[in-house]
Amino acid sequence: MSAAGAGGSGTTDAAAPSLPRWTGPPLGSLAVIGVGQIGGSVALAARAAGAVTDVVGWSRSAETLRRAGVAGIVDRAAPSAREAARGAAVVVLATPVLTLGALAEEIAPVLRDDALVIDVGSTKRAAVAAVENHVARFVGCHPLAGTERSGPDAATAALFAGRLCIVCPTGRTPPELVALAERFWSAIGARPLRMDAALHDRVLGAASHLPHVAAYALAAAVGAIDAEGGETSAALRALGTTSLRDSTRIAASSPVMWRDIFLDNRAEMLPLIDRLAAAVGDLRAAIAAGDGAHLEAFLEAARAARGKVVPG
Amino acid sequence: MSAAGAGGSGTTDAAAPSLPRWTGPPLGSLAVIGVGQIGGSVALAARAAGAVTDVVGWSRSAETLRRAGVAGIVDRAAPSAREAARGAAVVVLATPVLTLGALAEEIAPVLRDDALVIDVGSTKRAAVAAVENHVARFVGCHPLAGTERSGPDAATAALFAGRLCIVCPTGRTPPELVALAERFWSAIGARPLRMDAALHDRVLGAASHLPHVAAYALAAAVGAIDAEGGETSAALRALGTTSLRDSTRIAASSPVMWRDIFLDNRAEMLPLIDRLAAAVGDLRAAIAAGDGAHLEAFLEAARAARGKVVPG
């Protein structure tokens, strides 16, 4: 019974045999609003796990929606977000975070009384409040998964395997709905972790959003050197160092998605960026002064600090 | 004949079968001064390739030298850099860049007339000049290899496989010696690329040194959040995001090595750090102003710039 939803799905990216599966009958139809890497991966994984019977999708880009069909992510393309959500047992909101409030307002009138609505956004405080204004059966979620790639072609059923999914219930979230959301994420391989939305935004600001600021700024600075052309640019392009590649990897991420995250988490970001700027300024001053002792102490402290917040 | 040098080497890390090999009789003894990850890897690779008959090593740390012996990197530990270099056919200077001038002065009196002396330092202009003052048969080299790990335990014979090695001859370098150095690097798997030392320092400043500034600064900034303790620190440590891990990976590198690189390449670093600081400031201003259009344009341009300087 648990495998029923996966049969004949037409996906090319089946879940690995070791992934957990949904137990019991599938919940019903899954609506995925925004069929990029994350939304698409939820669809592939949920169907492969047998958690849902079929997938209906919508994207504001007709081309993205077409590609999601070709990739076997959606069984049916809806003409609007509202039509996608109509009658769905599970609705996944997977569009940039600043769009979520309006999206919730649009779909609210057609939601099933027993629907589970979740999002996958990288910021939670404002977004959860905005969606809750319109949708009672909503659980704010943030799977810590995804790469710098974007779009349905980057979606895979195994994307969430072993990854944390932050779940941010509020005082208004029905407890049984939180449990259902966590069961859903577990069935597609993620490890749910409950966290207050405000704490989420503060911690992710440091652990994810600030690294993106640093990576985009570094890419821009090196890009300015490259733009000067000549032998420097030619040599720069010839080298392809792993240090530049790895430290700017996440600067290949979606500009629209990160524009929204930075703006939505502005209150946390500004003091974090000030800390980053101060650290860059401190390093610059030590180098300019030729202060080897201070420089070494700074680098040693930074290395030790990294060892505490980055696993193994 | 070409395999003679590799026989009975006692190394635990033999070169992969696909690595190139030295053709012709081995050059003679290899002296490795500084038996960290890079120096140790040159030793393992050169012996595995049959380029040298045996390896004598020296480190200012007796413990490092002992571990290099245990790891099979050196056949014999010398009591000083000078004694290591005495009679060697190839001498590799693999200590922090600011030590190279004094090291060259120390070993110059005992060098063989036909010795090949190379270094592996990450900055070239000042170091090449400093060594050339004392050693005529010197070729400045910088293999673009190595990881954030340090020490002899991080050395492997395959470290240079397929990696570029920048070779920086000057007007004083004997042409046959440049050719010999390039043959040596090719035999241990690297791809030699000639470059003027000044251009090297400018380009590596952007491609490697500036990424290290960004990574250390980011690690320091996130470390400051972590140091505040409480639930934020606990959650930060629990998350272990890949974005933070990858963008600060190189901040796990050796503080002493990077202290020297930053100071030695100060003239190139300061304007580069100013560009990085300006980019961070630009992002901050756009976020503070809620200027989504400028923010998106900045992120899009940074992503495009990265695509030009980082291979596929």
Interface residues (C-beta under 8 A of the other chain):
Chain A: L144 L164 L193 M195 L199 H200 R202 V203 L204 A206 A207 S208 L210 P211 H212 V213 A214 A215 Y216 A217 L218 A219 A220 A221 V222 G223 A224 I225 D226 A227 E231 T232 A235 L236 R237 A238 L239 G240 T241 T242 S243 L244 R245 D246 S247 T248 R249 I250 A251 A252 S253 P255 V256 W258 R259 D260 F262 L263 R266 M269 L270 L272 I273 D274 R275 L276 A277 A278 A279 V280 G281 D282 L283 R284 I287 A288 G290 G292 L295 E296 F298 L299 E300 A301 A302 R303 A304 A305 R306 G307 K308 V309 V310 P311
Chain B: L144 L164 L193 M195 L199 H200 R202 V203 L204 A206 A207 S208 L210 P211 H212 V213 A214 A215 Y216 A217 L218 A219 A220 A221 V222 G223 A224 I225 D226 A227 E231 T232 A235 L236 R237 A238 L239 G240 T241 T242 S243 L244 R245 D246 S247 T248 R249 I250 A251 A252 S253 P255 V256 W258 R259 D260 F262 L263 R266 M269 L270 L272 I273 D274 R275 L276 A277 A278 A279 V280 G281 D282 L283 R284 I287 A288 G290 G292 L295 E296 F298 L299 E300 A301 A302 R303 A304 A305 R306 G307 K308 V309 V310 P311
